[in-house]
Amino acid sequence: MVNRLGINIVIEKEGKEFDTTFIASSPDINVFAEGKNIDEAKRKFIEGVKNHFETFPEDKKALIIEEDEKFEMPMIQRIFL
């Protein structure tokens, strides 16, 4: 049986037209990263997670998913008030 890590990630767009930044964060772990585009934000987020696990290895154990476990996607929905 192979164990994997499962981390939910949320990417939000900040700013307007020519001054746009993408913020990557997770409700599962206290790591944030920003980038000029989505790929850069994701790449920096992954680097941040790896650094976080070096400092706090105990946080890694809580995110391990066993191979036979199903990973359910969170539902993200925009509502207008």
Secondary structure, 3 states (H helix, E strand, C coil): CCEEECCCCEEEEEEECCEEEEEEECCCCCCEEEECCHHHHHHHHHHHHHHHHHHCHHHHHCCEEECCCCCCCCCCCCCCC
